[in-house]
């Protein structure tokens, strides 16, 4: 059993979360916002349609963890290391790969 998130996320639950997260509308809402409870309530509601019972906090925590893991694998790869990898990297790269560069250049200004 995971910490405050309750039970571990199954592969199918994570896939459903990523499918919702890959929605351009959701991505645009998540970009540049910190107070995102409302967005994750939407995500949780959409997960219910896939038969996944998670509350908004669990969704946000999983989102943050996936994003963090993705970034650490990505930066390891960028520095030439191939030892780091993760499940769902390609799916997340499709979502985050394009916006991380945009966000990086925005924060440089």
DSSP file (Angstrom, degrees, kcal/mol; ACC not computed):
  #  RESIDUE AA STRUCTURE BP1 BP2  ACC     N-H-->O    O-->H-N    N-H-->O    O-->H-N    TCO  KAPPA ALPHA  PHI   PSI    X-CA   Y-CA   Z-CA
    1    1 A X              0   0    0      0, 0.0     6,-0.2     0, 0.0     5,-0.1   0.000 360.0 360.0 360.0 128.4    0.0    0.0    0.0
    2    2 A X        -     0   0    0      4,-1.0     4,-0.3     1,-0.1     6,-0.0  -0.173 360.0 -91.3 -71.6 170.8    1.4    3.4   -1.0
    3    3 A X  S >  S-     0   0    0      1,-0.1     3,-2.5     2,-0.1    -1,-0.1   0.484  90.7 -24.4 -63.4-142.0    1.6    6.3    1.4
    4    4 A X  T 3  S+     0   0    0      1,-0.3    -1,-0.1    54,-0.0     3,-0.1   0.617 125.9  77.0 -53.8 -13.4   -1.3    8.8    1.6
    5    5 A X  T 3  S-     0   0    0      1,-0.3     2,-0.4    53,-0.1    -1,-0.3   0.582  94.3-140.6 -71.3  -7.2   -2.4    8.0   -2.0
    6    6 A X    <   +     0   0    0     -3,-2.5    -4,-1.0    -4,-0.3    -1,-0.3  -0.702  63.0  17.0  85.1-132.9   -4.0    4.8   -0.7
    7    7 A X  S    S-     0   0    0     -2,-0.4     3,-0.1    -6,-0.2    -4,-0.0  -0.403  92.1 -92.5 -78.6 154.4   -3.5    1.7   -2.9
    8    8 A X        -     0   0    0      1,-0.1     2,-0.3    -2,-0.1    -1,-0.1  -0.236  43.2-106.4 -59.7 149.4   -0.9    1.6   -5.7
    9    9 A X        -     0   0    0     -3,-0.1     2,-0.1     4,-0.0    -1,-0.1  -0.621  32.9-134.8 -76.6 134.0   -2.0    2.7   -9.1
   10   10 A X     >  -     0   0    0     -2,-0.3     4,-2.4     1,-0.1     5,-0.2  -0.428  25.3-105.9 -81.6 165.4   -2.4   -0.2  -11.6
   11   11 A X  H  > S+     0   0    0      1,-0.2     4,-2.6     2,-0.2     5,-0.2   0.910 122.6  50.4 -56.7 -44.2   -1.0   -0.1  -15.1
   12   12 A X  H  > S+     0   0    0      2,-0.2     4,-2.3     1,-0.2    -1,-0.2   0.867 108.5  51.6 -65.4 -36.1   -4.5    0.4  -16.5
   13   13 A X  H  > S+     0   0    0      2,-0.2     4,-2.4     1,-0.2    -1,-0.2   0.921 111.4  47.1 -65.4 -43.2   -5.2    3.3  -14.0
   14   14 A X  H  X S+     0   0    0     -4,-2.4     4,-2.9     2,-0.2     5,-0.2   0.916 110.9  52.2 -64.5 -42.0   -2.0    5.0  -15.0
   15   15 A X  H  X S+     0   0    0     -4,-2.6     4,-2.5     1,-0.2    -1,-0.2   0.914 110.2  48.7 -59.7 -42.3   -2.8    4.5  -18.7
   16   16 A X  H  X S+     0   0    0     -4,-2.3     4,-2.1     2,-0.2    -1,-0.2   0.914 111.4  49.7 -63.9 -42.9   -6.3    6.1  -18.2
   17   17 A X  H  X S+     0   0    0     -4,-2.4     4,-2.8     1,-0.2    -2,-0.2   0.929 112.4  47.2 -60.6 -45.8   -4.7    9.0  -16.3
   18   18 A X  H  X S+     0   0    0     -4,-2.9     4,-2.1     1,-0.2    -2,-0.2   0.887 108.6  55.5 -64.6 -38.8   -2.2    9.6  -19.1
   19   19 A X  H  < S+     0   0    0     -4,-2.5     4,-0.3    -5,-0.2    -1,-0.2   0.918 113.1  41.3 -59.9 -43.4   -5.0    9.3  -21.7
   20   20 A X  H >< S+     0   0    0     -4,-2.1     3,-1.6     1,-0.2     6,-0.3   0.916 113.4  53.6 -69.0 -43.0   -6.9   12.1  -20.0
   21   21 A X  H 3< S+     0   0    0     -4,-2.8    -2,-0.2     1,-0.3    -1,-0.2   0.796  99.8  62.5 -61.7 -29.7   -3.7   14.1  -19.4
   22   22 A X  T 3< S+     0   0    0     -4,-2.1     2,-0.3    -5,-0.2    -1,-0.3   0.591  75.8 112.6 -76.6  -7.9   -2.9   13.9  -23.1
   23   23 A X  S <> S-     0   0    0     -3,-1.6     4,-2.6    -4,-0.3     3,-0.3  -0.510  70.2-138.9 -63.6 123.0   -6.1   15.9  -23.8
   24   24 A X  H  > S+     0   0    0     -2,-0.3     4,-2.7     1,-0.2     5,-0.2   0.857 101.7  56.1 -55.0 -38.4   -4.9   19.2  -25.1
   25   25 A X  H  > S+     0   0    0      2,-0.2     4,-1.9     1,-0.2    -1,-0.2   0.925 109.5  44.8 -60.5 -46.5   -7.6   21.0  -23.1
   26   26 A X  H  > S+     0   0    0     -3,-0.3     4,-2.4    -6,-0.3    -2,-0.2   0.918 112.6  52.3 -63.8 -44.6   -6.4   19.5  -19.9
   27   27 A X  H  X S+     0   0    0     -4,-2.6     4,-2.3     1,-0.2    -2,-0.2   0.921 108.6  49.7 -58.2 -45.7   -2.7   20.2  -20.8
   28   28 A X  H  < S+     0   0    0     -4,-2.7    -1,-0.2     1,-0.2    -2,-0.2   0.891 111.5  49.3 -62.8 -38.9   -3.5   23.9  -21.5
   29   29 A X  H  < S+     0   0    0     -4,-1.9    -1,-0.2    -5,-0.2    -2,-0.2   0.889 112.8  47.4 -66.1 -38.0   -5.3   24.2  -18.1
   30   30 A X  H >< S+     0   0    0     -4,-2.4     3,-1.5    -5,-0.1    -2,-0.2   0.819  92.3  93.1 -75.4 -29.8   -2.4   22.5  -16.3
   31   31 A X  T 3< S+     0   0    0     -4,-2.3     3,-0.1     1,-0.3    -4,-0.0  -0.447 101.9   1.0 -66.4 129.9    0.2   24.7  -18.0
   32   32 A X  T 3  S+     0   0    0     -2,-0.2     2,-0.4     1,-0.2    -1,-0.3   0.684 106.0 110.3  70.6  18.7    1.0   27.8  -15.9
   33   33 A X    <   +     0   0    0     -3,-1.5    -1,-0.2     1,-0.1     3,-0.1  -0.987  35.1 174.7-126.9 140.1   -1.3   27.0  -13.1
   34   34 A X  S    S+     0   0    0     -2,-0.4     2,-1.5     1,-0.2    -1,-0.1   0.754  76.3  66.3-104.7 -40.6   -0.4   26.1   -9.5
   35   35 A X        +     0   0    0      1,-0.2    -1,-0.2     2,-0.0     3,-0.2  -0.662  63.1 146.9 -83.2  91.3   -3.9   26.1   -8.0
   36   36 A X     >  +     0   0    0     -2,-1.5     4,-2.3     1,-0.1     5,-0.2   0.101  20.7 117.0-120.9  22.5   -5.2   23.2  -10.0
   37   37 A X  H  > S+     0   0    0      1,-0.2     4,-1.9     2,-0.2     5,-0.2   0.923  80.0  52.8 -55.0 -46.0   -7.6   21.4   -7.7
   38   38 A X  H  > S+     0   0    0      1,-0.2     4,-1.7     2,-0.2    -1,-0.2   0.886 108.5  50.3 -59.4 -41.4  -10.5   22.1  -10.0
   39   39 A X  H  > S+     0   0    0      1,-0.2     4,-2.3     2,-0.2    -1,-0.2   0.926 111.1  48.0 -63.4 -44.9   -8.6   20.6  -13.0
   40   40 A X  H  X S+     0   0    0     -4,-2.3     4,-2.6     1,-0.2    -1,-0.2   0.765 105.4  58.6 -71.7 -23.3   -7.8   17.4  -11.0
   41   41 A X  H  X S+     0   0    0     -4,-1.9     4,-2.1    -5,-0.2    -1,-0.2   0.903 108.0  47.3 -66.4 -39.7  -11.4   17.2  -10.0
   42   42 A X  H  X S+     0   0    0     -4,-1.7     4,-2.4     2,-0.2    -2,-0.2   0.927 111.8  50.1 -62.1 -45.5  -12.3   17.1  -13.7
   43   43 A X  H  X S+     0   0    0     -4,-2.3     4,-2.4     1,-0.2    -2,-0.2   0.928 110.8  48.9 -59.7 -45.9   -9.5   14.5  -14.2
   44   44 A X  H  X S+     0   0    0     -4,-2.6     4,-1.7     1,-0.2    10,-0.3   0.894 110.5  51.4 -61.6 -40.3  -10.9   12.3  -11.4
   45   45 A X  H  X S+     0   0    0     -4,-2.1     4,-0.9     1,-0.2    -1,-0.2   0.892 111.1  47.6 -64.5 -39.4  -14.4   12.6  -12.8
   46   46 A X  H  X S+     0   0    0     -4,-2.4     4,-0.7     1,-0.2     3,-0.4   0.861 107.2  56.6 -70.5 -34.5  -13.2   11.5  -16.2
   47   47 A X  H ><>S+     0   0    0     -4,-2.4     5,-2.5     1,-0.2     3,-1.1   0.880  98.4  62.3 -62.0 -36.7  -11.3    8.6  -14.6
   48   48 A X  H ><5S+     0   0    0     -4,-1.7     3,-1.7     1,-0.3    -1,-0.2   0.869  96.5  58.5 -56.1 -36.9  -14.5    7.4  -13.1
   49   49 A X  H 3<5S+     0   0    0     -4,-0.9    -1,-0.3    -3,-0.4    -2,-0.2   0.787 104.8  50.2 -64.7 -26.6  -15.9    6.9  -16.6
   50   50 A X  T <<5S-     0   0    0     -3,-1.1    -1,-0.3    -4,-0.7    -2,-0.2   0.382 126.4-105.2 -88.0   3.1  -13.0    4.5  -17.2
   51   51 A X  T < 5S+     0   0    0     -3,-1.7     2,-0.6     1,-0.3    -3,-0.2   0.702  77.6 137.9  81.2  20.0  -14.0    2.7  -14.0
   52   52 A X      < -     0   0    0     -5,-2.5     2,-1.1    -6,-0.1    -1,-0.3  -0.891  42.1-154.8-104.1 119.9  -11.0    4.2  -12.0
   53   53 A X        +     0   0    0     -2,-0.6     2,-0.4    -3,-0.1    -8,-0.1  -0.746  38.8 135.5 -99.3  91.3  -12.0    5.4   -8.5
   54   54 A X        -     0   0    0     -2,-1.1    -6,-0.1   -10,-0.3     2,-0.1  -0.991  45.2-132.1-134.2 142.4   -9.4    8.1   -7.5
   55   55 A X     >  -     0   0    0     -2,-0.4     4,-2.2     1,-0.1     3,-0.2  -0.413  35.7 -99.0 -87.9 173.1  -10.0   11.4   -5.9
   56   56 A X  H  > S+     0   0    0      1,-0.2     4,-2.6     2,-0.2     5,-0.2   0.845 121.8  55.2 -61.8 -34.8   -8.4   14.6   -7.1
   57   57 A X  H  > S+     0   0    0      2,-0.2     4,-2.7     1,-0.2    -1,-0.2   0.916 108.2  47.9 -64.6 -42.4   -5.6   14.5   -4.6
   58   58 A X  H  > S+     0   0    0      1,-0.2     4,-2.6     2,-0.2     5,-0.2   0.910 112.8  49.5 -63.6 -41.6   -4.6   11.0   -5.7
   59   59 A X  H  X S+     0   0    0     -4,-2.2     4,-2.6     2,-0.2    -2,-0.2   0.923 112.5  46.8 -63.1 -44.4   -4.7   12.2   -9.4
   60   60 A X  H  X S+     0   0    0     -4,-2.6     4,-2.8     2,-0.2    -2,-0.2   0.916 112.8  49.2 -65.2 -42.8   -2.6   15.3   -8.6
   61   61 A X  H  X S+     0   0    0     -4,-2.7     4,-2.6     2,-0.2    -2,-0.2   0.926 113.4  46.2 -62.1 -44.8    0.0   13.3   -6.6
   62   62 A X  H  X S+     0   0    0     -4,-2.6     4,-2.8     2,-0.2     5,-0.2   0.913 112.4  51.5 -64.4 -42.5    0.3   10.7   -9.4
   63   63 A X  H  X S+     0   0    0     -4,-2.6     4,-2.6    -5,-0.2    -2,-0.2   0.934 112.0  46.2 -57.3 -48.8    0.6   13.4  -12.0
   64   64 A X  H  X S+     0   0    0     -4,-2.8     4,-2.7     1,-0.2    -2,-0.2   0.911 113.6  48.8 -63.0 -42.8    3.3   15.2  -10.0
   65   65 A X  H  X S+     0   0    0     -4,-2.6     4,-2.7     2,-0.2     5,-0.2   0.920 113.0  46.7 -64.3 -44.1    5.2   11.9   -9.4
   66   66 A X  H  X S+     0   0    0     -4,-2.8     4,-2.8     2,-0.2    -2,-0.2   0.921 113.9  48.7 -62.7 -43.9    5.0   10.9  -13.1
   67   67 A X  H  X S+     0   0    0     -4,-2.6     4,-2.5    -5,-0.2    -2,-0.2   0.913 112.9  47.6 -63.2 -43.4    6.1   14.4  -14.2
   68   68 A X  H  X S+     0   0    0     -4,-2.7     4,-2.2     2,-0.2    -2,-0.2   0.930 113.8  46.6 -63.7 -46.0    9.0   14.3  -11.7
   69   69 A X  H  X S+     0   0    0     -4,-2.7     4,-2.3     1,-0.2     5,-0.2   0.913 112.0  51.6 -63.1 -43.0   10.1   10.8  -12.8
   70   70 A X  H  X S+     0   0    0     -4,-2.8     4,-3.1    -5,-0.2    -1,-0.2   0.935 109.6  49.7 -58.2 -47.7    9.8   11.8  -16.4
   71   71 A X  H  X S+     0   0    0     -4,-2.5     4,-2.6     1,-0.2    -1,-0.2   0.889 110.9  48.7 -62.4 -39.4   12.0   14.9  -15.9
   72   72 A X  H  X S+     0   0    0     -4,-2.2     4,-1.7     2,-0.2    -1,-0.2   0.895 114.6  44.9 -69.8 -37.6   14.7   13.0  -14.1
   73   73 A X  H  X S+     0   0    0     -4,-2.3     4,-2.5     2,-0.2    -2,-0.2   0.921 114.0  50.9 -66.8 -43.6   14.8   10.3  -16.8
   74   74 A X  H  X S+     0   0    0     -4,-3.1     4,-2.7    -5,-0.2    -2,-0.2   0.917 111.2  46.5 -60.8 -46.0   14.8   13.0  -19.5
   75   75 A X  H  X S+     0   0    0     -4,-2.6     4,-1.4     2,-0.2    -1,-0.2   0.860 111.2  52.6 -69.2 -32.6   17.6   14.9  -18.0
   76   76 A X  H  <>S+     0   0    0     -4,-1.7     5,-2.6    -5,-0.2    -1,-0.2   0.923 112.1  46.1 -63.7 -43.3   19.6   11.7  -17.5
   77   77 A X  H ><5S+     0   0    0     -4,-2.5     3,-1.9     1,-0.2    -2,-0.2   0.905 108.9  55.0 -64.7 -41.7   19.1   10.9  -21.2
   78   78 A X  H 3<5S+     0   0    0     -4,-2.7    -1,-0.2     1,-0.3    -2,-0.2   0.814 106.2  52.4 -62.5 -29.6   20.0   14.5  -22.2
   79   79 A X  T 3<5S-     0   0    0     -4,-1.4    -1,-0.3    -5,-0.2    -2,-0.2   0.348 127.6-100.4 -89.8   8.2   23.3   14.1  -20.4
   80   80 A X  T < 5S+     0   0    0     -3,-1.9     2,-0.4     1,-0.3    -3,-0.2   0.441  78.6 134.5  95.1  -0.2   24.0   10.9  -22.3
   81   81 A X      < +     0   0    0     -5,-2.6    -1,-0.3    -6,-0.2    -2,-0.1  -0.673  27.3 177.4 -85.4 135.6   23.0    8.3  -19.7
   82   82 A X        +     0   0    0     -2,-0.4    -1,-0.1    -3,-0.1    -5,-0.1   0.339  62.4  89.5-113.2   4.1   20.8    5.4  -20.8
   83   83 A X  S    S+     0   0    0     -7,-0.1     2,-0.4     2,-0.0    -1,-0.1   0.806  74.2  75.8 -73.8 -27.9   20.7    3.7  -17.4
   84   84 A X        +     0   0    0    -11,-0.1     2,-0.3   -12,-0.1    -7,-0.0  -0.681  57.9 147.9 -87.5 134.4   17.6    5.5  -16.3
   85   85 A X        -     0   0    0     -2,-0.4     2,-0.3    -9,-0.0    -3,-0.0  -0.960  22.0-162.2-152.1 170.6   14.2    4.6  -17.7
   86   86 A X    >   -     0   0    0     -2,-0.3     3,-1.2   -16,-0.0     2,-0.1  -0.989  31.2 -95.4-152.7 157.1   10.6    4.4  -16.6
   87   87 A X  T 3  S+     0   0    0     -2,-0.3    -2,-0.0     1,-0.2     0, 0.0  -0.465 110.8  18.9 -66.6 146.0    7.3    2.8  -17.6
   88   88 A X  T 3> S+     0   0    0     -2,-0.1     4,-2.6     1,-0.1     5,-0.3   0.614  80.9 136.3  69.5  13.5    5.2    5.1  -19.8
   89   89 A X  H <> S+     0   0    0     -3,-1.2     4,-2.9     1,-0.2     5,-0.2   0.937  72.1  47.6 -58.5 -46.4    8.2    7.3  -20.7
   90   90 A X  H  > S+     0   0    0      1,-0.2     4,-1.8     2,-0.2    -1,-0.2   0.891 111.8  50.0 -63.0 -39.6    7.2    7.4  -24.4
   91   91 A X  H  > S+     0   0    0      1,-0.2     4,-1.0     2,-0.2    -1,-0.2   0.921 115.1  43.5 -63.2 -43.7    3.6    8.3  -23.5
   92   92 A X  H  X>S+     0   0    0     -4,-2.6     4,-4.1     1,-0.2     5,-0.5   0.857 109.1  57.4 -71.1 -34.3    4.7   11.1  -21.2
   93   93 A X  H  X5S+     0   0    0     -4,-2.9     4,-1.9    -5,-0.3     5,-0.4   0.877 102.6  55.5 -63.0 -36.2    7.3   12.3  -23.7
   94   94 A X  H  <5S+     0   0    0     -4,-1.8    -1,-0.2    -5,-0.2     4,-0.2   0.849 119.0  33.4 -63.3 -33.5    4.5   12.7  -26.2
   95   95 A X  H  X5S+     0   0    0     -4,-1.0     4,-0.6    -3,-0.2    -2,-0.2   0.913 133.1  26.0 -86.5 -49.5    2.8   15.0  -23.7
   96   96 A X  H  X5S+     0   0    0     -4,-4.1     4,-2.3     1,-0.2     5,-0.2   0.707 102.3  78.8 -93.0 -22.1    5.7   16.7  -21.9
   97   97 A X  H  X<S+     0   0    0     -4,-1.9     4,-0.6    -5,-0.5    -1,-0.2   0.856 100.2  40.8 -57.4 -37.6    8.4   16.6  -24.6
   98   98 A X  H  > S+     0   0    0     -5,-0.4     4,-1.0    -4,-0.2    -1,-0.2   0.860 118.0  44.0 -81.2 -35.4    7.0   19.5  -26.5
   99   99 A X  H  X S+     0   0    0     -4,-0.6     4,-2.8     1,-0.2     5,-0.2   0.731  99.3  68.0 -87.8 -19.9    6.0   21.8  -23.6
  100  100 A X  H  X S+     0   0    0     -4,-2.3     4,-2.2     2,-0.2    -1,-0.2   0.894 103.0  47.1 -66.7 -35.9    9.1   21.4  -21.4
  101  101 A X  H  X S+     0   0    0     -4,-0.6     4,-2.4    -5,-0.2     5,-0.2   0.925 113.1  48.4 -68.9 -43.4   11.2   23.2  -24.0
  102  102 A X  H  X S+     0   0    0     -4,-1.0     4,-2.1     1,-0.2    -2,-0.2   0.938 114.1  46.2 -59.5 -46.9    8.6   26.0  -24.4
  103  103 A X  H  X S+     0   0    0     -4,-2.8     4,-2.3     1,-0.2    -1,-0.2   0.888 110.5  53.6 -65.6 -37.9    8.4   26.4  -20.6
  104  104 A X  H  X S+     0   0    0     -4,-2.2     4,-0.9    -5,-0.2    -1,-0.2   0.923 110.6  46.0 -62.7 -43.3   12.2   26.3  -20.3
  105  105 A X  H  X S+     0   0    0     -4,-2.4     4,-0.8     1,-0.2    -1,-0.2   0.847 111.1  53.8 -70.8 -31.2   12.6   29.2  -22.8
  106  106 A X  H >< S+     0   0    0     -4,-2.1     3,-0.8     1,-0.2    -1,-0.2   0.927 108.5  48.5 -64.3 -43.4    9.7   31.1  -21.1
  107  107 A X  H 3< S+     0   0    0     -4,-2.3    -1,-0.2     1,-0.2    -2,-0.2   0.654 101.8  65.0 -75.9 -13.2   11.4   30.9  -17.7
  108  108 A X  H 3<        0   0    0     -4,-0.9    -1,-0.2     1,-0.2    -2,-0.2   0.799 360.0 360.0 -75.5 -27.7   14.8   32.0  -19.1
  109  109 A X    <<        0   0    0     -4,-0.8    -1,-0.2    -3,-0.8    -2,-0.1   0.493 360.0 360.0 -70.9 360.0   13.4   35.5  -20.0
